[in-house]
Amino acid sequence: MNRLRSLCLMVPAVLMLSTPAGAQQLAYEDVVRNLRNPDPEVRISAVRLLREAKYPEAIVPLAALVTDPVDDIQLEVIDAELSHFLVREVPKKRKVAFVFEVRADGRAPRAFEMGPLAAWPMRAPPELVTALLNAVDDENGTVRLEAIHTLGVIGQGAIGEDHAKGLIAALDHYDPAIRAAAARVIGRLRVGSAGDALITAMNDSNDQVRYASMRALGEIGEPRAIKALTDQLTYYGKGEGAWSSLDALARIAHPSSVELFRSRLGDRDPFMRRAAAEGLGRTGYLSATEALQDGATMDDSPMVRAAMAFALYKHGQNYLGRLLDYLHIDATGRQVQGYLLEVGAAAVPALLPGLLEPEEGARERLAEVLGAIGDASTIAALTPLLQDRDRDVQRAATDAIARIKMRTE
């Protein structure tokens, strides 16, 4: 928790939190005590004060109110907890790489859709993880969705065996929206023990649960699901069901799927072509190089061209520059960031010259990635961007340097 201090509004041991104009000021300890006040108005006022102050030590005492009997207090608390972990405020308009992933309104679902770079690399305390899992069974549907998506945003590295069991149990929730969200969160947090439950969920009565479960099997890299996913691809043939199964197979990237990827490289659906290219890139199947080169130049879909460039880069070819061409574009920027995060620290030296790109969006998104995969030596390359002519680039560089320090110090 101490690593967050440099990023939050710092408060002394005897913090004075300002209440509305003209009212008495309250010490931090008194505000925390008010979280236990029987009056709901007093509790919710305390939650709002602590959210405004962003005092990291408040995360654990706030967690007790995630299951408060008053719905509005629960939602205020979940939002307050989420705010401690978010790098930036959630935008009102959503920009996502896959249209299929836009499922629910609400701040936490939107934060989840922003991807893994939305949150600081800090571990959520077990008290908060437990409280959010308990809220997944709340009677209020909005509370349930906010809770499980918040867990998806903040839960990286914080899911122990017992918490994993709770997430897996959510795959059998009576609410299909929660079952689908649980699958997506399991995939994001790489809960490897969920393989059997996800394979079962591929036959769920709800189509979104089936699709999310297939994609999650790919994200956790479950090789036992290869045959079932291949059968699903055959069954669906086209549409979101087919793409979800092929995307999962592309992430597992088993050599037995190579011919399947080749056969779909010319599919009419750009999502299928994208998944096929990614699968060929990850399996390292070199005989498809010519088709990938053609697609990287001539495909009519920017996201497919980016996927082809990624595949060729994974094959060891000089396509990193071509891949970075798609970084500044809103429709493909997060997609490319995902590729760079997948490649990891090995790509850092080749990425540093990209900080001089003329496109502001490219510099901004590249700085964000370098914050996640760079080390202390990367800070020197990011530092000039603190004086960049674009404020978003300045902020991205500031956040990237802070992220590196949080990960390495």
PARO-897805 format. One record per residue (C-alpha): residue in three letters; y negated, x, z. Coordinates in pm, whole numbers, plus 50000, padded with zeros to 5 digits. Layout:
PARO-897805
{marke ALA | north Y | east X | up Z}
...
This chain:
PARO-897805
{marke MET | north 50000 | east 50000 | up 50000}
{marke ASN | north 49760 | east 50286 | up 50069}
{marke ARG | north 49757 | east 50377 | up 49699}
{marke LEU | north 49565 | east 50060 | up 49624}
{marke ARG | north 49278 | east 50153 | up 49852}
{marke SER | north 49091 | east 50352 | up 49590}
{marke LEU | north 49090 | east 50046 | up 49365}
{marke CYS | north 48990 | east 49778 | up 49612}
{marke LEU | north 48673 | east 49693 | up 49797}
{marke MET | north 48715 | east 49924 | up 50094}
{marke VAL | north 48665 | east 49778 | up 50437}
{marke PRO | north 48638 | east 49950 | up 50774}
{marke ALA | north 48869 | east 49881 | up 51064}
{marke VAL | north 48611 | east 49639 | up 51204}
{marke LEU | north 48549 | east 49454 | up 50879}
{marke MET | north 48283 | east 49186 | up 50877}
{marke LEU | north 48350 | east 48917 | up 50619}
{marke SER | north 48050 | east 48711 | up 50519}
{marke THR | north 48097 | east 48336 | up 50537}
{marke PRO | north 47865 | east 48092 | up 50350}
{marke ALA | north 47492 | east 48151 | up 50381}
{marke GLY | north 47361 | east 48103 | up 50728}
{marke ALA | north 47704 | east 48088 | up 50888}
{marke GLN | north 47843 | east 48329 | up 51143}
{marke GLN | north 48017 | east 48646 | up 51023}
{marke LEU | north 48382 | east 48692 | up 51112}
{marke ALA | north 48579 | east 49007 | up 51185}
{marke TYR | north 48882 | east 49076 | up 50970}
{marke GLU | north 49120 | east 49018 | up 51261}
{marke ASP | north 48965 | east 48676 | up 51324}
{marke VAL | north 49004 | east 48578 | up 50961}
{marke VAL | north 49372 | east 48676 | up 50970}
{marke ARG | north 49417 | east 48469 | up 51286}
{marke ASN | north 49266 | east 48173 | up 51105}
{marke LEU | north 49554 | east 48186 | up 50859}
{marke ARG | north 49756 | east 48034 | up 51145}
{marke ASN | north 49496 | east 47769 | up 51230}
{marke PRO | north 49634 | east 47412 | up 51231}
{marke ASP | north 49327 | east 47292 | up 51039}
{marke PRO | north 49396 | east 47323 | up 50661}
{marke GLU | north 49025 | east 47367 | up 50588}
{marke VAL | north 49009 | east 47667 | up 50818}
{marke ARG | north 49324 | east 47819 | up 50664}
{marke ILE | north 49204 | east 47782 | up 50308}
{marke SER | north 48863 | east 47925 | up 50399}
{marke ALA | north 49037 | east 48229 | up 50549}
{marke VAL | north 49246 | east 48272 | up 50235}
{marke ARG | north 48936 | east 48267 | up 50016}
{marke LEU | north 48755 | east 48520 | up 50233}
{marke LEU | north 49049 | east 48759 | up 50221}
{marke ARG | north 49085 | east 48717 | up 49846}
{marke GLU | north 48719 | east 48804 | up 49798}
{marke ALA | north 48748 | east 49115 | up 50015}
{marke LYS | north 49073 | east 49233 | up 49853}
{marke TYR | north 49177 | east 49403 | up 50174}
{marke PRO | north 49530 | east 49537 | up 50099}
{marke GLU | north 49649 | east 49497 | up 50456}
{marke ALA | north 49599 | east 49122 | up 50410}
{marke ILE | north 49885 | east 49098 | up 50159}
{marke VAL | north 50156 | east 49060 | up 50423}
{marke PRO | north 49981 | east 48807 | up 50651}
{marke LEU | north 49878 | east 48605 | up 50345}
{marke ALA | north 50241 | east 48590 | up 50233}
{marke ALA | north 50324 | east 48359 | up 50524}
{marke LEU | north 50112 | east 48087 | up 50361}
{marke VAL | north 50287 | east 48100 | up 50024}
{marke THR | north 50509 | east 47823 | up 50163}
{marke ASP | north 50229 | east 47638 | up 50347}
{marke PRO | north 50282 | east 47258 | up 50363}
{marke VAL | north 49953 | east 47203 | up 50177}
{marke ASP | north 49986 | east 47254 | up 49800}
{marke ASP | north 49625 | east 47363 | up 49750}
{marke ILE | north 49663 | east 47632 | up 50013}
{marke GLN | north 49983 | east 47755 | up 49851}
{marke LEU | north 49813 | east 47786 | up 49514}
{marke GLU | north 49511 | east 47962 | up 49666}
{marke VAL | north 49739 | east 48209 | up 49844}
{marke ILE | north 49954 | east 48283 | up 49541}
{marke ASP | north 49638 | east 48341 | up 49339}
{marke ALA | north 49498 | east 48567 | up 49611}
{marke GLU | north 49818 | east 48771 | up 49626}
{marke LEU | north 49826 | east 48804 | up 49249}
{marke SER | north 49467 | east 48927 | up 49246}
{marke HIS | north 49560 | east 49226 | up 49465}
{marke PHE | north 49793 | east 49357 | up 49193}
{marke LEU | north 49609 | east 49274 | up 48873}
{marke VAL | north 49423 | east 49552 | up 48695}
{marke ARG | north 49182 | east 49302 | up 48542}
{marke GLU | north 49108 | east 48934 | up 48570}
{marke VAL | north 49321 | east 48710 | up 48355}
{marke PRO | north 49134 | east 48601 | up 48040}
{marke LYS | north 49085 | east 48232 | up 47974}
{marke LYS | north 49230 | east 48269 | up 47625}
{marke ARG | north 49577 | east 48412 | up 47584}
{marke LYS | north 49664 | east 48680 | up 47331}
{marke VAL | north 50036 | east 48739 | up 47304}
{marke ALA | north 50259 | east 48928 | up 47066}
{marke PHE | north 50519 | east 48653 | up 47028}
{marke VAL | north 50414 | east 48291 | up 46981}
{marke PHE | north 50750 | east 48198 | up 47131}
{marke GLU | north 50644 | east 48337 | up 47469}
{marke VAL | north 50356 | east 48094 | up 47527}
{marke ARG | north 50513 | east 47843 | up 47764}
{marke ALA | north 50293 | east 47740 | up 48054}
{marke ASP | north 49933 | east 47712 | up 48162}
{marke GLY | north 49817 | east 47868 | up 48486}
{marke ARG | north 49690 | east 48207 | up 48591}
{marke ALA | north 50022 | east 48363 | up 48685}
{marke PRO | north 50201 | east 48265 | up 48361}
{marke ARG | north 49908 | east 48404 | up 48162}
{marke ALA | north 49917 | east 48726 | up 48364}
{marke PHE | north 50289 | east 48753 | up 48298}
{marke GLU | north 50230 | east 48711 | up 47925}
{marke MET | north 49986 | east 49005 | up 47934}
{marke GLY | north 50283 | east 49238 | up 47984}
{marke PRO | north 50370 | east 49516 | up 48228}
{marke LEU | north 50032 | east 49688 | up 48200}
{marke ALA | north 49862 | east 49391 | up 48363}
{marke ALA | north 49957 | east 49509 | up 48714}
{marke TRP | north 49897 | east 49828 | up 48908}
{marke PRO | north 50205 | east 50045 | up 48973}
{marke MET | north 50231 | east 49947 | up 49338}
{marke ARG | north 50534 | east 49803 | up 49515}
{marke ALA | north 50504 | east 49453 | up 49654}
{marke PRO | north 50605 | east 49426 | up 50020}
{marke PRO | north 50940 | east 49249 | up 50078}
{marke GLU | north 50767 | east 48976 | up 50280}
{marke LEU | north 50572 | east 48870 | up 49973}
{marke VAL | north 50874 | east 48887 | up 49740}
{marke THR | north 51075 | east 48671 | up 49982}
{marke ALA | north 50792 | east 48419 | up 50017}
{marke LEU | north 50753 | east 48385 | up 49639}
{marke LEU | north 51126 | east 48333 | up 49595}
{marke ASN | north 51120 | east 48065 | up 49863}
{marke ALA | north 50832 | east 47894 | up 49682}
{marke VAL | north 51044 | east 47873 | up 49366}
{marke ASP | north 51215 | east 47577 | up 49540}
{marke ASP | north 50888 | east 47406 | up 49631}
{marke GLU | north 50853 | east 47035 | up 49555}
{marke ASN | north 50536 | east 47099 | up 49353}
{marke GLY | north 50608 | east 47211 | up 48997}
{marke THR | north 50283 | east 47405 | up 48961}
{marke VAL | north 50354 | east 47598 | up 49280}
{marke ARG | north 50702 | east 47681 | up 49152}
{marke LEU | north 50576 | east 47815 | up 48820}
{marke GLU | north 50291 | east 48014 | up 48975}
{marke ALA | north 50529 | east 48166 | up 49229}
{marke ILE | north 50798 | east 48280 | up 48990}
{marke HIS | north 50554 | east 48418 | up 48735}
{marke THR | north 50362 | east 48600 | up 49007}
{marke LEU | north 50690 | east 48759 | up 49108}
{marke GLY | north 50738 | east 48864 | up 48748}
{marke VAL | north 50397 | east 49033 | up 48747}
{marke ILE | north 50418 | east 49214 | up 49081}
{marke GLY | north 50791 | east 49262 | up 49131}
{marke GLN | north 50854 | east 49587 | up 48943}
{marke GLY | north 51051 | east 49819 | up 49171}
{marke ALA | north 51047 | east 49565 | up 49456}
{marke ILE | north 51363 | east 49365 | up 49382}
{marke GLY | north 51645 | east 49453 | up 49617}
{marke GLU | north 51995 | east 49310 | up 49614}
{marke ASP | north 51907 | east 49001 | up 49818}
{marke HIS | north 51600 | east 48928 | up 49609}
{marke ALA | north 51805 | east 48972 | up 49292}
{marke LYS | north 52045 | east 48708 | up 49420}
{marke GLY | north 51752 | east 48472 | up 49468}
{marke LEU | north 51632 | east 48525 | up 49113}
{marke ILE | north 51981 | east 48477 | up 48975}
{marke ALA | north 52014 | east 48154 | up 49176}
{marke ALA | north 51695 | east 48030 | up 49004}
{marke LEU | north 51885 | east 48034 | up 48674}
{marke ASP | north 52063 | east 47725 | up 48809}
{marke HIS | north 51746 | east 47549 | up 48929}
{marke TYR | north 51718 | east 47175 | up 48857}
{marke ASP | north 51386 | east 47236 | up 48675}
{marke PRO | north 51448 | east 47380 | up 48326}
{marke ALA | north 51101 | east 47538 | up 48325}
{marke ILE | north 51204 | east 47741 | up 48630}
{marke ARG | north 51539 | east 47833 | up 48477}
{marke ALA | north 51363 | east 47964 | up 48165}
{marke ALA | north 51098 | east 48145 | up 48372}
{marke ALA | north 51370 | east 48300 | up 48589}
{marke ALA | north 51538 | east 48441 | up 48279}
{marke ARG | north 51211 | east 48589 | up 48155}
{marke VAL | north 51134 | east 48742 | up 48495}
{marke ILE | north 51486 | east 48883 | up 48525}
{marke GLY | north 51438 | east 49048 | up 48187}
{marke ARG | north 51095 | east 49188 | up 48272}
{marke LEU | north 51216 | east 49328 | up 48606}
{marke ARG | north 51542 | east 49459 | up 48456}
{marke VAL | north 51768 | east 49286 | up 48708}
{marke GLY | north 52094 | east 49432 | up 48579}
{marke SER | north 52316 | east 49235 | up 48815}
{marke ALA | north 52216 | east 48911 | up 48637}
{marke GLY | north 52434 | east 48978 | up 48333}
{marke ASP | north 52709 | east 48725 | up 48408}
{marke ALA | north 52462 | east 48452 | up 48503}
{marke LEU | north 52255 | east 48510 | up 48188}
{marke ILE | north 52564 | east 48494 | up 47969}
{marke THR | north 52645 | east 48159 | up 48129}
{marke ALA | north 52284 | east 48044 | up 48080}
{marke MET | north 52314 | east 48101 | up 47704}
{marke ASN | north 52495 | east 47766 | up 47705}
{marke ASP | north 52230 | east 47584 | up 47910}
{marke SER | north 52142 | east 47228 | up 47810}
{marke ASN | north 51779 | east 47334 | up 47756}
{marke ASP | north 51698 | east 47532 | up 47446}
{marke GLN | north 51419 | east 47740 | up 47606}
{marke VAL | north 51655 | east 47846 | up 47885}
{marke ARG | north 51911 | east 47953 | up 47625}
{marke TYR | north 51658 | east 48154 | up 47425}
{marke ALA | north 51503 | east 48319 | up 47730}
{marke SER | north 51848 | east 48410 | up 47862}
{marke MET | north 51943 | east 48574 | up 47534}
{marke ARG | north 51626 | east 48783 | up 47528}
{marke ALA | north 51675 | east 48878 | up 47892}
{marke LEU | north 52026 | east 49005 | up 47815}
{marke GLY | north 51866 | east 49238 | up 47566}
{marke GLU | north 51603 | east 49353 | up 47813}
{marke ILE | north 51864 | east 49443 | up 48074}
{marke GLY | north 52079 | east 49606 | up 47802}
{marke GLU | north 52394 | east 49409 | up 47880}
{marke PRO | north 52666 | east 49539 | up 47641}
{marke ARG | north 52916 | east 49274 | up 47747}
{marke ALA | north 52696 | east 49014 | up 47579}
{marke ILE | north 52716 | east 49166 | up 47230}
{marke LYS | north 52990 | east 48937 | up 47098}
{marke ALA | north 52837 | east 48625 | up 47251}
{marke LEU | north 52493 | east 48713 | up 47111}
{marke THR | north 52640 | east 48779 | up 46768}
{marke ASP | north 52814 | east 48442 | up 46781}
{marke GLN | north 52485 | east 48278 | up 46877}
{marke LEU | north 52314 | east 48441 | up 46580}
{marke THR | north 52580 | east 48305 | up 46350}
{marke TYR | north 52552 | east 47962 | up 46509}
{marke TYR | north 52174 | east 47933 | up 46485}
{marke GLY | north 52129 | east 48118 | up 46158}
{marke LYS | north 51752 | east 48083 | up 46167}
{marke GLY | north 51468 | east 47983 | up 46396}
{marke GLU | north 51397 | east 48082 | up 46753}
{marke GLY | north 51762 | east 48078 | up 46857}
{marke ALA | north 51854 | east 48323 | up 46583}
{marke TRP | north 51555 | east 48547 | up 46655}
{marke SER | north 51627 | east 48550 | up 47028}
{marke SER | north 51984 | east 48661 | up 46976}
{marke LEU | north 51889 | east 48926 | up 46719}
{marke ASP | north 51606 | east 49053 | up 46940}
{marke ALA | north 51855 | east 49092 | up 47225}
{marke LEU | north 52100 | east 49277 | up 47005}
{marke ALA | north 51820 | east 49502 | up 46882}
{marke ARG | north 51736 | east 49596 | up 47241}
{marke ILE | north 52098 | east 49665 | up 47331}
{marke ALA | north 52115 | east 49867 | up 47008}
{marke HIS | north 52492 | east 49912 | up 46994}
{marke PRO | north 52630 | east 50086 | up 46682}
{marke SER | north 52853 | east 49786 | up 46615}
{marke SER | north 52540 | east 49581 | up 46531}
{marke VAL | north 52408 | east 49816 | up 46263}
{marke GLU | north 52539 | east 49622 | up 45965}
{marke LEU | north 52400 | east 49305 | up 46113}
{marke PHE | north 52057 | east 49466 | up 46140}
{marke ARG | north 52079 | east 49586 | up 45781}
{marke SER | north 52170 | east 49240 | up 45657}
{marke ARG | north 51866 | east 49087 | up 45826}
{marke LEU | north 51615 | east 49350 | up 45718}
{marke GLY | north 51521 | east 49134 | up 45419}
{marke ASP | north 51529 | east 48801 | up 45603}
{marke ARG | north 51267 | east 48542 | up 45509}
{marke ASP | north 51162 | east 48511 | up 45874}
{marke PRO | north 50927 | east 48796 | up 45977}
{marke PHE | north 51050 | east 48778 | up 46337}
{marke MET | north 51402 | east 48845 | up 46213}
{marke ARG | north 51284 | east 49135 | up 45997}
{marke ARG | north 51098 | east 49280 | up 46292}
{marke ALA | north 51400 | east 49260 | up 46524}
{marke ALA | north 51628 | east 49407 | up 46256}
{marke ALA | north 51393 | east 49704 | up 46205}
{marke GLU | north 51370 | east 49765 | up 46580}
{marke GLY | north 51748 | east 49756 | up 46608}
{marke LEU | north 51790 | east 50007 | up 46328}
{marke GLY | north 51528 | east 50232 | up 46487}
{marke ARG | north 51699 | east 50229 | up 46825}
{marke THR | north 52047 | east 50286 | up 46685}
{marke GLY | north 51920 | east 50575 | up 46471}
{marke TYR | north 52094 | east 50450 | up 46156}
{marke LEU | north 51949 | east 50690 | up 45900}
{marke SER | north 52093 | east 50538 | up 45581}
{marke ALA | north 51842 | east 50250 | up 45611}
{marke THR | north 51547 | east 50490 | up 45588}
{marke GLU | north 51448 | east 50397 | up 45233}
{marke ALA | north 51440 | east 50025 | up 45309}
{marke LEU | north 51236 | east 50091 | up 45622}
{marke GLN | north 50990 | east 50306 | up 45429}
{marke ASP | north 50943 | east 50032 | up 45172}
{marke GLY | north 50891 | east 49774 | up 45444}
{marke ALA | north 50645 | east 49990 | up 45636}
{marke THR | north 50421 | east 49986 | up 45329}
{marke MET | north 50485 | east 49661 | up 45146}
{marke ASP | north 50601 | east 49394 | up 45392}
{marke ASP | north 50350 | east 49108 | up 45404}
{marke SER | north 50364 | east 49083 | up 45785}
{marke PRO | north 50164 | east 49336 | up 45994}
{marke MET | north 50404 | east 49304 | up 46286}
{marke VAL | north 50698 | east 49383 | up 46058}
{marke ARG | north 50520 | east 49683 | up 45909}
{marke ALA | north 50453 | east 49806 | up 46263}
{marke ALA | north 50822 | east 49758 | up 46351}
{marke MET | north 50927 | east 49952 | up 46041}
{marke ALA | north 50692 | east 50236 | up 46135}
{marke PHE | north 50837 | east 50236 | up 46487}
{marke ALA | north 51190 | east 50256 | up 46349}
{marke LEU | north 51100 | east 50547 | up 46124}
{marke TYR | north 50927 | east 50725 | up 46412}
{marke LYS | north 51242 | east 50678 | up 46620}
{marke HIS | north 51431 | east 50837 | up 46329}
{marke GLY | north 51217 | east 51147 | up 46372}
{marke GLN | north 50987 | east 51088 | up 46078}
{marke ASN | north 50612 | east 51139 | up 46080}
{marke TYR | north 50513 | east 50775 | up 46123}
{marke LEU | north 50329 | east 50783 | up 46453}
{marke GLY | north 49992 | east 50776 | up 46278}
{marke ARG | north 50102 | east 50475 | up 46074}
{marke LEU | north 50218 | east 50304 | up 46393}
{marke LEU | north 49883 | east 50365 | up 46562}
{marke ASP | north 49709 | east 50197 | up 46267}
{marke TYR | north 49823 | east 49867 | up 46418}
{marke LEU | north 49706 | east 49941 | up 46772}
{marke HIS | north 49353 | east 49804 | up 46736}
{marke ILE | north 49465 | east 49473 | up 46584}
{marke ASP | north 49496 | east 49190 | up 46836}
{marke ALA | north 49804 | east 49047 | up 46666}
{marke THR | north 49997 | east 49375 | up 46689}
{marke GLY | north 49824 | east 49578 | up 46961}
{marke ARG | north 50050 | east 49475 | up 47248}
{marke GLN | north 50355 | east 49513 | up 47026}
{marke VAL | north 50263 | east 49875 | up 46953}
{marke GLN | north 50187 | east 49938 | up 47319}
{marke GLY | north 50540 | east 49822 | up 47395}
{marke TYR | north 50683 | east 50072 | up 47148}
{marke LEU | north 50480 | east 50356 | up 47298}
{marke LEU | north 50586 | east 50263 | up 47651}
{marke GLU | north 50946 | east 50264 | up 47530}
{marke VAL | north 50912 | east 50613 | up 47385}
{marke GLY | north 50752 | east 50726 | up 47709}
{marke ALA | north 50616 | east 51063 | up 47820}
{marke ALA | north 50765 | east 51248 | up 47523}
{marke ALA | north 50500 | east 51090 | up 47299}
{marke VAL | north 50198 | east 51191 | up 47509}
{marke PRO | north 50103 | east 51518 | up 47330}
{marke ALA | north 50110 | east 51348 | up 46991}
{marke LEU | north 49910 | east 51051 | up 47122}
{marke LEU | north 49615 | east 51241 | up 47267}
{marke PRO | north 49433 | east 51289 | up 46933}
{marke GLY | north 49437 | east 50910 | up 46901}
{marke LEU | north 49176 | east 50890 | up 47176}
{marke LEU | north 48928 | east 50992 | up 46906}
{marke GLU | north 49011 | east 50692 | up 46685}
{marke PRO | north 48700 | east 50518 | up 46547}
{marke GLU | north 48833 | east 50172 | up 46637}
{marke GLU | north 48737 | east 50073 | up 46992}
{marke GLY | north 49048 | east 49859 | up 47031}
{marke ALA | north 49272 | east 50153 | up 46946}
{marke ARG | north 49104 | east 50381 | up 47202}
{marke GLU | north 49119 | east 50110 | up 47467}
{marke ARG | north 49486 | east 50025 | up 47421}
{marke LEU | north 49590 | east 50387 | up 47387}
{marke ALA | north 49413 | east 50473 | up 47712}
{marke GLU | north 49604 | east 50192 | up 47882}
{marke VAL | north 49935 | east 50331 | up 47757}
{marke LEU | north 49850 | east 50688 | up 47857}
{marke GLY | north 49777 | east 50564 | up 48206}
{marke ALA | north 50136 | east 50441 | up 48225}
{marke ILE | north 50318 | east 50736 | up 48063}
{marke GLY | north 50081 | east 51030 | up 48113}
{marke ASP | north 50069 | east 51271 | up 48403}
{marke ALA | north 49794 | east 51460 | up 48586}
{marke SER | north 49735 | east 51681 | up 48283}
{marke THR | north 49648 | east 51372 | up 48076}
{marke ILE | north 49343 | east 51299 | up 48291}
{marke ALA | north 49141 | east 51572 | up 48119}
{marke ALA | north 49189 | east 51403 | up 47782}
{marke LEU | north 49096 | east 51063 | up 47923}
{marke THR | north 48786 | east 51180 | up 48108}
{marke PRO | north 48549 | east 51189 | up 47803}
{marke LEU | north 48622 | east 50820 | up 47750}
{marke LEU | north 48448 | east 50745 | up 48078}
{marke GLN | north 48128 | east 50796 | up 47875}
{marke ASP | north 48253 | east 50610 | up 47566}
{marke ARG | north 48001 | east 50398 | up 47380}
{marke ASP | north 48223 | east 50092 | up 47432}
{marke ARG | north 48240 | east 49945 | up 47784}
{marke ASP | north 48594 | east 49816 | up 47742}
{marke VAL | north 48707 | east 50168 | up 47650}
{marke GLN | north 48523 | east 50307 | up 47953}
{marke ARG | north 48698 | east 50060 | up 48179}
{marke ALA | north 49037 | east 50128 | up 48021}
{marke ALA | north 48993 | east 50501 | up 48078}
{marke THR | north 48884 | east 50445 | up 48437}
{marke ASP | north 49187 | east 50226 | up 48502}
{marke ALA | north 49421 | east 50470 | up 48324}
{marke ILE | north 49307 | east 50761 | up 48539}
{marke ALA | north 49347 | east 50550 | up 48851}
{marke ARG | north 49697 | east 50445 | up 48740}
{marke ILE | north 49801 | east 50807 | up 48683}
{marke LYS | north 49676 | east 50905 | up 49027}
{marke MET | north 49861 | east 50616 | up 49186}
{marke ARG | north 50185 | east 50719 | up 49017}
{marke THR | north 50158 | east 51093 | up 49074}
{marke GLU | north 49982 | east 51149 | up 49405}
